[in-house]
Amino acid sequence: MKPDQDSLPGEQHTPSKKKFEIFDTFNPYLGPTMIFFHLLAVYGCLVVLAGHVSWKIIVYQYVVFLFSGFGIVAGAHRLWAHK
């Protein structure tokens, strides 16, 4: 480990936080929120399969899906390739 610039020559630098400390805490709202959105997605699929949705909405959702995928790929590329 490289010595810290601000520390004195006999001090040992210890990191104050663990790498994934954010996952050590429990968020009680995360579970119900995830369940709600998954149930909403299942409901949306059932409505589409039942034929209660216009073809224009399906095309619009597909275009939004493509743009969101492109944004995720572009963001990941920028994060990992341009450091």
DSSP file (Angstrom, degrees, kcal/mol; ACC not computed):
  #  RESIDUE AA STRUCTURE BP1 BP2  ACC     N-H-->O    O-->H-N    N-H-->O    O-->H-N    TCO  KAPPA ALPHA  PHI   PSI    X-CA   Y-CA   Z-CA
    1    1 A M              0   0    0      0, 0.0     3,-0.1     0, 0.0     0, 0.0   0.000 360.0 360.0 360.0 132.3    0.0    0.0    0.0
    2    2 A K        -     0   0    0      1,-0.1     2,-0.0     0, 0.0     0, 0.0  -0.532 360.0-109.9 -73.3 133.0    1.3    3.4   -1.0
    3    3 A P        -     0   0    0      0, 0.0     2,-0.2     0, 0.0    -1,-0.1  -0.325  34.2-109.6 -65.1 146.8    1.8    5.7    2.0
    4    4 A D    >   -     0   0    0      1,-0.1     3,-0.5     4,-0.1     9,-0.0  -0.491  15.5-132.9 -76.6 144.7   -0.5    8.6    2.2
    5    5 A Q  T 3  S+     0   0    0      1,-0.2    -1,-0.1    -2,-0.2     0, 0.0   0.832 104.3  48.0 -66.4 -33.3    0.9   12.1    1.5
    6    6 A D  T 3  S+     0   0    0      2,-0.1    -1,-0.2     0, 0.0     2,-0.1   0.579  94.3  92.2 -87.6  -9.5   -0.8   13.6    4.6
    7    7 A S  S <  S-     0   0    0     -3,-0.5     6,-0.0     1,-0.1     5,-0.0  -0.477  78.3-112.2 -87.8 157.2    0.3   11.0    7.1
    8    8 A L    >   -     0   0    0     -2,-0.1     3,-1.4     1,-0.1    -4,-0.1  -0.416  39.9 -95.0 -80.4 162.0    3.3   11.0    9.2
    9    9 A P  T 3  S+     0   0    0      0, 0.0    -1,-0.1     0, 0.0    -2,-0.0   0.294 120.3  37.1 -66.4  11.2    6.1    8.5    8.6
   10   10 A G  T 3  S+     0   0    0      2,-0.0     2,-0.2     0, 0.0    -3,-0.0   0.339  92.1 106.8-130.2  -5.2    5.0    5.9   11.3
   11   11 A E    <   -     0   0    0     -3,-1.4     2,-0.5     1,-0.0    -4,-0.1  -0.488  61.0-139.1 -81.4 148.4    1.3    6.2   10.9
   12   12 A Q        -     0   0    0     -2,-0.2     2,-0.6    -9,-0.1    -4,-0.0  -0.918  14.3-137.1-105.6 128.4   -0.7    3.5    9.2
   13   13 A H        -     0   0    0     -2,-0.5    -6,-0.0    -6,-0.0    -2,-0.0  -0.752  22.2-174.4 -87.7 121.3   -3.5    4.6    7.0
   14   14 A T        -     0   0    0     -2,-0.6     2,-0.1     2,-0.0    -2,-0.0  -0.963  28.0-117.0-115.2 131.8   -6.7    2.6    7.4
   15   15 A P        -     0   0    0      0, 0.0     3,-0.0     0, 0.0    -2,-0.0  -0.406  15.5-146.5 -66.3 140.9   -9.7    3.2    5.1
   16   16 A S  S    S+     0   0    0     -2,-0.1     2,-0.4     1,-0.1    -2,-0.0   0.738  77.7  42.0 -82.6 -22.7  -12.7    4.5    7.0
   17   17 A K  S    S-     0   0    0      2,-0.0     2,-0.1     0, 0.0    -1,-0.1  -0.942  79.4-121.1-127.9 147.2  -15.3    2.7    4.9
   18   18 A K    >   -     0   0    0     -2,-0.4     3,-1.0     1,-0.1     4,-0.2  -0.356  34.3-108.3 -75.9 165.8  -15.6   -0.7    3.3
   19   19 A K  T 3  S+     0   0    0      1,-0.3     3,-0.2     2,-0.1    -1,-0.1   0.900 115.1  26.0 -64.3 -42.7  -16.0   -1.0   -0.4
   20   20 A F  T >  S+     0   0    0      1,-0.2     3,-1.3     2,-0.1     4,-0.3  -0.261  75.9 135.7-116.9  44.9  -19.6   -2.1   -0.4
   21   21 A E  G X   +     0   0    0     -3,-1.0     3,-1.5     1,-0.3     4,-0.5   0.769  63.1  70.3 -65.3 -25.3  -20.8   -0.5    2.9
   22   22 A I  G >  S+     0   0    0      1,-0.3     3,-0.6    -3,-0.2    -1,-0.3   0.807  95.5  54.3 -63.0 -27.5  -24.0    0.8    1.2
   23   23 A F  G <  S+     0   0    0     -3,-1.3    -1,-0.3     1,-0.2    -2,-0.2   0.530  91.3  74.4 -84.5  -5.5  -25.2   -2.8    1.0
   24   24 A D  G <  S+     0   0    0     -3,-1.5     2,-0.3    -4,-0.3    -1,-0.2   0.709  85.3  75.2 -78.4 -19.5  -24.8   -3.4    4.7
   25   25 A T  S <  S-     0   0    0     -3,-0.6     2,-0.5    -4,-0.5     0, 0.0  -0.706  80.5-129.7 -95.6 147.0  -27.8   -1.3    5.6
   26   26 A F        -     0   0    0     -2,-0.3    -2,-0.1     4,-0.0     3,-0.1  -0.818  11.1-156.6 -98.3 128.9  -31.3   -2.6    5.1
   27   27 A N    >>  -     0   0    0     -2,-0.5     3,-1.2     1,-0.1     4,-0.6  -0.909   1.1-163.2-103.0 109.6  -33.8   -0.4    3.2
   28   28 A P  T 34 S+     0   0    0      0, 0.0    -1,-0.1     0, 0.0     3,-0.1   0.681  86.7  56.8 -69.9 -15.5  -37.4   -1.5    4.3
   29   29 A Y  T 3> S+     0   0    0      1,-0.2     4,-1.6     2,-0.1     5,-0.2   0.613  89.5  75.0 -88.2 -12.6  -39.0    0.3    1.3
   30   30 A L  H <> S+     0   0    0     -3,-1.2     4,-2.5     2,-0.2     5,-0.2   0.915  92.0  51.1 -69.4 -43.2  -37.0   -1.6   -1.3
   31   31 A G  H  X S+     0   0    0     -4,-0.6     4,-2.4     1,-0.2     5,-0.2   0.961 113.2  41.8 -61.4 -55.6  -38.8   -4.9   -1.1
   32   32 A P  H  > S+     0   0    0      0, 0.0     4,-2.4     0, 0.0    -1,-0.2   0.859 114.8  53.1 -61.7 -33.7  -42.4   -3.6   -1.4
   33   33 A T  H  X S+     0   0    0     -4,-1.6     4,-2.3     2,-0.2    -2,-0.2   0.927 110.3  46.6 -66.2 -44.1  -41.3   -1.2   -4.2
   34   34 A M  H  X S+     0   0    0     -4,-2.5     4,-2.1     1,-0.2     5,-0.2   0.904 112.8  49.9 -64.4 -41.1  -39.7   -4.0   -6.2
   35   35 A I  H  X S+     0   0    0     -4,-2.4     4,-2.5    -5,-0.2     5,-0.2   0.925 110.2  51.4 -62.6 -44.1  -42.7   -6.2   -5.7
   36   36 A F  H  X S+     0   0    0     -4,-2.4     4,-2.2     1,-0.2    -2,-0.2   0.929 111.5  45.5 -59.3 -47.6  -45.0   -3.4   -6.9
   37   37 A F  H  X S+     0   0    0     -4,-2.3     4,-1.9     2,-0.2    -1,-0.2   0.852 112.4  50.8 -70.3 -32.9  -43.1   -2.7  -10.1
   38   38 A H  H  X S+     0   0    0     -4,-2.1     4,-2.2     2,-0.2    -1,-0.2   0.912 111.4  48.0 -68.3 -40.9  -42.8   -6.4  -11.0
   39   39 A L  H  X S+     0   0    0     -4,-2.5     4,-2.5     1,-0.2    -2,-0.2   0.881 109.8  53.6 -64.7 -36.7  -46.6   -6.8  -10.5
   40   40 A L  H  X S+     0   0    0     -4,-2.2     4,-2.2    -5,-0.2    -1,-0.2   0.887 108.3  49.7 -63.7 -39.0  -47.1   -3.7  -12.6
   41   41 A A  H  X S+     0   0    0     -4,-1.9     4,-2.2     2,-0.2    -2,-0.2   0.904 110.6  49.3 -66.5 -41.4  -45.0   -5.2  -15.4
   42   42 A V  H  X S+     0   0    0     -4,-2.2     4,-2.2     2,-0.2    -2,-0.2   0.920 110.9  50.5 -63.2 -43.1  -47.0   -8.5  -15.2
   43   43 A Y  H  X S+     0   0    0     -4,-2.5     4,-2.3     1,-0.2    -2,-0.2   0.910 109.3  51.4 -60.4 -43.1  -50.2   -6.5  -15.4
   44   44 A G  H  X S+     0   0    0     -4,-2.2     4,-2.1     1,-0.2    -1,-0.2   0.898 109.4  49.8 -62.0 -41.1  -49.0   -4.6  -18.4
   45   45 A C  H  X S+     0   0    0     -4,-2.2     4,-2.5     1,-0.2    -1,-0.2   0.901 110.6  50.2 -64.0 -40.4  -48.0   -7.9  -20.2
   46   46 A L  H  X S+     0   0    0     -4,-2.2     4,-1.8     2,-0.2    -2,-0.2   0.886 109.4  50.9 -66.0 -38.4  -51.5   -9.3  -19.5
   47   47 A V  H  X>S+     0   0    0     -4,-2.3     5,-1.8     2,-0.2     4,-0.6   0.904 111.8  47.7 -65.0 -40.8  -53.2   -6.2  -20.8
   48   48 A V  H ><5S+     0   0    0     -4,-2.1     3,-1.1     1,-0.2     5,-0.3   0.931 112.5  48.5 -65.3 -44.8  -51.1   -6.4  -24.0
   49   49 A L  H 3<5S+     0   0    0     -4,-2.5    -1,-0.2     1,-0.3    -2,-0.2   0.802 106.0  58.0 -66.8 -28.2  -51.8  -10.1  -24.5
   50   50 A A  H 3<5S-     0   0    0     -4,-1.8    -1,-0.3    -5,-0.2    -2,-0.2   0.628 114.1-118.6 -76.8 -12.4  -55.6   -9.5  -23.9
   51   51 A G  T <<5S+     0   0    0     -3,-1.1    -3,-0.2    -4,-0.6    -2,-0.1   0.712  75.8 127.0  86.4  21.1  -55.6   -7.1  -26.9
   52   52 A H      < +     0   0    0     -5,-1.8     2,-0.4     2,-0.1    -4,-0.1   0.234  54.2  83.0 -93.1  14.1  -56.6   -4.0  -25.0
   53   53 A V  S    S-     0   0    0     -5,-0.3     2,-0.1    -6,-0.3     5,-0.0  -0.948  79.0-119.2-124.0 138.7  -53.7   -1.9  -26.3
   54   54 A S     >  -     0   0    0     -2,-0.4     4,-1.4     1,-0.1     3,-0.4  -0.359  23.3-121.3 -70.0 152.6  -53.4   -0.1  -29.6
   55   55 A W  H  > S+     0   0    0      1,-0.2     4,-2.3     2,-0.2     5,-0.2   0.783 111.6  63.6 -65.9 -25.8  -50.6   -1.1  -31.9
   56   56 A K  H  > S+     0   0    0      1,-0.2     4,-2.4     2,-0.2    -1,-0.2   0.884 101.4  49.4 -65.9 -37.7  -49.3    2.5  -31.8
   57   57 A I  H  > S+     0   0    0     -3,-0.4     4,-2.6     2,-0.2    -1,-0.2   0.889 109.8  51.4 -68.1 -38.5  -48.6    2.2  -28.0
   58   58 A I  H  X S+     0   0    0     -4,-1.4     4,-2.0     2,-0.2    -2,-0.2   0.918 111.8  46.7 -65.1 -42.6  -46.7   -1.1  -28.6
   59   59 A V  H  X S+     0   0    0     -4,-2.3     4,-2.3     2,-0.2    -2,-0.2   0.916 112.4  50.9 -64.0 -42.7  -44.5    0.5  -31.3
   60   60 A Y  H  X S+     0   0    0     -4,-2.4     4,-2.4     1,-0.2    -2,-0.2   0.924 110.2  48.7 -60.8 -45.1  -43.9    3.5  -29.0
   61   61 A Q  H  X S+     0   0    0     -4,-2.6     4,-2.4     1,-0.2    -1,-0.2   0.870 109.8  52.4 -64.1 -36.5  -42.9    1.2  -26.2
   62   62 A Y  H  X S+     0   0    0     -4,-2.0     4,-2.3     2,-0.2    -1,-0.2   0.908 109.6  48.8 -65.6 -41.1  -40.5   -0.7  -28.5
   63   63 A V  H  X S+     0   0    0     -4,-2.3     4,-2.4     2,-0.2    -2,-0.2   0.916 111.7  49.0 -64.5 -42.5  -38.9    2.5  -29.6
   64   64 A V  H  X S+     0   0    0     -4,-2.4     4,-2.5     1,-0.2    -2,-0.2   0.902 109.8  53.1 -61.8 -40.9  -38.5    3.6  -26.0
   65   65 A F  H  X S+     0   0    0     -4,-2.4     4,-2.2     2,-0.2    -2,-0.2   0.914 109.8  47.9 -59.5 -44.9  -37.0    0.2  -25.2
   66   66 A L  H  X S+     0   0    0     -4,-2.3     4,-2.3     1,-0.2    -2,-0.2   0.921 112.7  47.6 -64.5 -44.0  -34.4    0.6  -28.0
   67   67 A F  H  X S+     0   0    0     -4,-2.4     4,-2.3     2,-0.2    -2,-0.2   0.882 111.6  50.1 -66.2 -37.6  -33.4    4.1  -26.9
   68   68 A S  H  X S+     0   0    0     -4,-2.5     4,-2.2     2,-0.2    -1,-0.2   0.906 111.0  49.4 -68.1 -39.2  -33.0    3.0  -23.3
   69   69 A G  H  X S+     0   0    0     -4,-2.2     4,-2.4     2,-0.2    -2,-0.2   0.910 110.7  50.3 -63.0 -41.6  -30.9    0.1  -24.3
   70   70 A F  H  X S+     0   0    0     -4,-2.3     4,-2.7     1,-0.2    -2,-0.2   0.900 110.0  50.9 -62.3 -40.7  -28.7    2.3  -26.4
   71   71 A G  H  X S+     0   0    0     -4,-2.3     4,-2.4     2,-0.2    -2,-0.2   0.889 110.1  49.1 -64.6 -39.5  -28.4    4.8  -23.5
   72   72 A I  H  X S+     0   0    0     -4,-2.2     4,-2.5     2,-0.2    -2,-0.2   0.927 113.5  46.1 -65.7 -44.5  -27.3    2.0  -21.1
   73   73 A V  H  X S+     0   0    0     -4,-2.4     4,-2.5     2,-0.2    -2,-0.2   0.914 113.8  48.5 -65.0 -42.7  -24.7    0.6  -23.6
   74   74 A A  H  X S+     0   0    0     -4,-2.7     4,-2.4     2,-0.2    -1,-0.2   0.900 112.4  49.1 -64.8 -39.9  -23.4    4.1  -24.3
   75   75 A G  H  X S+     0   0    0     -4,-2.4     4,-2.3     2,-0.2    -2,-0.2   0.912 112.1  47.4 -65.7 -42.3  -23.1    4.9  -20.6
   76   76 A A  H  X S+     0   0    0     -4,-2.5     4,-2.6     2,-0.2     5,-0.3   0.905 112.2  50.6 -65.3 -40.4  -21.3    1.6  -19.9
   77   77 A H  H  X S+     0   0    0     -4,-2.5     4,-2.7     1,-0.2     5,-0.5   0.927 112.0  46.9 -62.0 -44.1  -18.9    2.2  -22.8
   78   78 A R  H  X S+     0   0    0     -4,-2.4     4,-1.0     1,-0.2    -1,-0.2   0.889 113.5  49.3 -65.9 -37.7  -18.2    5.7  -21.6
   79   79 A L  H  < S+     0   0    0     -4,-2.3    -2,-0.2    -5,-0.2    -1,-0.2   0.933 123.2  28.5 -66.1 -46.0  -17.7    4.5  -18.0
   80   80 A W  H  < S+     0   0    0     -4,-2.6     3,-0.3    -5,-0.1    -2,-0.2   0.735 124.3  42.8 -93.3 -23.6  -15.3    1.7  -18.9
   81   81 A A  H  < S+     0   0    0     -4,-2.7     2,-0.3    -5,-0.3    -3,-0.2   0.763 110.2  50.4 -96.3 -25.7  -13.6    2.8  -22.1
   82   82 A H     <        0   0    0     -4,-1.0    -1,-0.2    -5,-0.5    -2,-0.1  -0.348 360.0 360.0-113.1  52.4  -12.8    6.5  -21.4
   83   83 A K              0   0    0     -3,-0.3    -1,-0.2    -2,-0.3    -2,-0.1   0.454 360.0 360.0 -87.2 360.0  -11.1    6.4  -18.0
